[in-house]
Amino acid sequence: MLESQLPILIALLCLGTVAKVGTVGSGGEPGALSRLGPAVLMPGRLQAPSLLVCAAGEVVLAAGLLLTTHPFFRWGTVAFFALSTYVLLELRRRRPDAGCGCFGEVSSSPVGLRSIGRTVALTGMAGVSVWSPVPGWTAVTHPSWLTAAGLLVLALLSPEIEEMIDRVRYRAPCEQRPGPAESVTLARLRASGTWRAHRHELVSAEPYDSWRELCWRFYAFRNHRQDDVVFAVYLSGRRPAVRMAVVSGGEDSGTSLPEYTPVSA
């Protein structure tokens, strides 16, 4: 049973390789790589090479898991997913608008708890597989019910599935799709933990201004110090990401934000 998760690890490593290479090869829109981890943490000229290096590491690990039982590949896979968890936590802290890039451009949604939970689960799967006495190809040809259970867990933790369904339905990137009604987005904001954590700071529960930029809708409120409190709600997914920022304006601020600075989505 220790080898039951090897097919999942091999498949995801291969998918990650193909997706990253395809994203770099396609070029995409200008600046697209600057919104995908780990490229988002790199200078501009190193963004594409960093994704390709990550893809190369994934394919080497996948081949090692498939063909051998060598501890280097087993522990290397544990280290890879553990490091991925750390990178996602850093992305969520330093660049909350950026996607994980786990599967290339399709993983462009902001890093959330599901993406982090997935890498934690994969780290655990890789850890269990370290002591498997057989190579991955044996497990691939003889899958067990534990393999199916692992697939189900990862499916629940993969926001990319919803993104791909949306793309099939709309056949347009998020920033070009019609967004949900403003009342729906506002309701999602008020159902979020970010809103509940900061609601007591606001003068009113009703925003004095709102606007959309790319895949985000922004709502502006006032706090008791007359600062602007801006909430951003991602427009894709059933449980969209919600971010908050305080913009100091003082009591002489106008009735709306004087200038909107474009925010990468």
N, C-alpha and C positions, 0 to 999 in steps of 0.2 A: 504493500500500500504506500510505501514511502515514495515510490516513483509515480504516483497517480497525478501529481501536478506538473510533471515534466512536459507533457504535451502542451499544456497551457502556456508555460514559460517559453517554450520554443516558438509557439505560434505568435505570441505577443512580441517577442524579440524580432521575429522576421517581419511582422506587420509594421513595427516601428521603423525598421530599416527601410522598407520599401516606401513608406509614407514620407519619411524625412528626405530621402533621395529625390522622390517625386516633387516635394515642395521646393527644394533647392533648384531642381532642374526646370520646373515650370516658370520660375521667376516670380510670378504673382504680381500683385499691385506693389507700387513703390512703398518701401518701409514695412512690408508685411513681416519680414523676418525679425524686425525690431519688436514685434509683439508676441514672439514665440520663445519659450524657454527651451534649451539654455542660451539660445542666441541673444535673448533680451539682456543678459548679463554681460555681453561681450561688446567691444567696440565695433563700429559699423563694418569694417573690412574683415573682421573675424567672425561675423555672424554665420555666413554660409559655411565656412570651414568647420566651425564648432558643431553644427548640425551633422555634417558629413563624418566628422570624427566620432560623434555619438553613434551614428548609424553603423560605422565600421565596427565599433566595439560591440554593438548588439549582434551583428551577424557572426562575429567571432565566437561570442558566448553561445549563440544558438547552435552553431556547428559543433562546438565542444560538448554541449549538453546532449545533442542528438547522437553523436558518434562515439563518445567516450564516457568513462566514469571518473576521469581525472579530477582530483580535488580543486585544481586551479580554476576550472570552469565552474564547478559547483559553488565554491566560495566567491569567485568573481561575480557570479550572478547575484548572490546575496549582497555583496558590496555595491553592485550597480544599482539595485533597487533601493537599498538603504540611502545611497547618495542621492538618488532621484527624489526620495522623500524630503531630504534636507533642502535640495534645490527648490522644490515646490513650496516649502515653508518660507524660504527666502523670497521667492517670487511673490507670494501672497503678502509678505510684509513690505517689500520694497517697490514692487510694481503690481498693485492689485488689479490693474486693467489688463495685464498680460495673460496669455494662455500658456498651458504647460508645454505645448509642442510635442507631446508624447507620440502622437500619430500625425505629425506634420501640421499642415494648415487646418485640418479638420478639428484639431485640438486648440482652437483659438479663443474659446470661451474663457473668461477669467477663472483662475485657479480657485476651486472651492474645496469643501471638506470631502466631497466624493472622490475627486482626483487624488487628494492626499491619502484618503482611506484605501484607494486602489493600490498605490505604491506600498503602503504598509502591508496590505494583504499579500502582494506579490513578494515582498521581502520574507514574510512568514512562509509562503509556499516554497520559495527558494531555500530557506533554512531547513525545512523538512526534507527536501529533496537531496540535501547534501549526503545523507547516509543511504541513498538508494543503491542497491547492489547491481543494478542493471543500467545500461545506457538508455538514452531517451527514445531511440527507435523501437526498443522493445515495448516501452510504455505506450508509444503512439499506436502500435499495432494491437495492443491489448488494453484499451481504455477501461476504466472502472466507473462505478457510480460516483466515486469521489471526484473524478475528473469532471463529470457533469455538474456536480455541486459547486466546484470551483468556478466553472464557467458561469453559472447562475449568479454567484456572488459578484464576479467581475462585471457582468452585464448590468447589475444594479448600481455598480459604482462607476459606470462609464458614461459621462455626459455626452461623449461623442456620438452615441447611438441616437440620442434625441436630435443632435445637430444634423446627422445624416438623414434622419427621417424628415426634418424640416427642409433640408436641401432638395430631397426628392419631391416634396410637396410643392415647394415654392420655386425651386430651381433658380435661386438668386441668393447672393450673400446677404448676411444679416442686415448690413447697413442699407441695402436696397429694398428690403421687404417692408410692406406696410406693418407698422407696429400695432400692438394691442391698443384698445381704447385707453385714453388717459385715465379714466376712472378705474380701469382694471389695473394699470400700472401703479396708481396711487394706492389701491387696495393691497397690492403685493408689497409695496413699501411699508405700509402700516402693519402688515403681518410679519415683518422681518425682525430678527433680533437686534439689528442695528438701530431700527426705529425705536424699539422698546427701551434700548439702553440710553437713548438721548432725548426721548420725548419730553421729559421733565424740564429740559433746558429751554424749550421753545415757548415763545409768547403765544403762539396760536398753532393749532393742529392743521390749519389750512395754509397751503403755500401761497406766497404773494407773487411768485413767478414760476414758470416751467418752460422747458424747451428740450428739443431732441438734438443730439449730435451722434451720428453714426449709429451704433447699436445701444446707445444709452439714452435714457430720459432723465433729465435733471429737475429737481424741485428745490426751490429756494425758500427758506424760512428765516425768521429773526429769533435770536435768543434774547435773554434778559439783559445782556450787555450791548444789545443792538448790533451784534455781529451777524453776518450772513452765514447761515448753516445750510449747506448744499448737500442734498442726498442724490446719489446717482443709482438708477435701477437698470440693470441689464435687460434687454428686451427679448432675449431668447431663453427658453427653458422653463420648466414648470416651477422650479424654485430658483429664480434668478439671483445673481449676485447683487448685493446692495452695498454701496460705499458711501462714506460721509466725510465732509471736510468743512472746517470753519474758516471763513474769510473775514478777517478783521476789517471793519469799515468805519467804526465810530458812530456817534449819534448824528453826524451830518450826512450820513449816507442817504441816497435817494430812495425812491420806492421800488427800484429794481436794480439788479446788478448792472453797473455801468458798462462793463465789457465782459464778453464771454471768451475765455481762452480755450481753443480746441483741445479736447482730451482724446488721447488715443484709445480706441476700443478694439 
